[in-house]
């Protein structure tokens, strides 16, 4: 049973516009959430995280929103750039050391 | 700092063969992880080690064993490889801080089992 779901396998956005990537989870015990970016033939790299005590966290062009009642988080990238084209994974943790990842969304930013 | 290193980068095995995937980190992190990535399945946790001397099963541990050799090294062993274990394997270590926790990933090992 997939506890962390990314229902959109792919997304295309024009350069300069907003990219919104979504993630849903089923385990109400999750209290820490992260987003990772992955380029082909490389390992994932950390982007941004949010604790369940917050509903928003910003870092430059990246903002993560958490809606605990809906068990939903989203990553906003504004403005989108061609270098943002990659696969994005959300991940969640209920136990301090154990992280569960979603299936990923491939973002393509069109120049 | 090399970060997280994995060897080998590529490997082809025949069904039934065994092999060990090596992982090392030089960031003095306590926790280390093994994931596999398959198309449409995302990253799935195989095993993790919260600290030196401990290991725990993740989501998909069957067919694998791990050893936390010391604080730096965490190896993954396939005793009898099966075609279903064809995948890309990623090792990671965890940096913890007051502000946030972050996993650092290695470049991956692409394994094909024929």
Interface residues (C-beta under 8 A of the other chain):
Chain A: X4 X6 X9 X32 X34 X36 X41 X42 X43 X44 X45 X46 X49 X89 X91 X93 X96 X97 X98 X99 X100 X101 X102 X103 X104
Chain B: X4 X31 X33 X35 X40 X41 X42 X43 X44 X45 X48 X50 X56 X58 X59 X90 X92 X94 X100 X101 X102 X103 X104 X105 X106 X107 X108
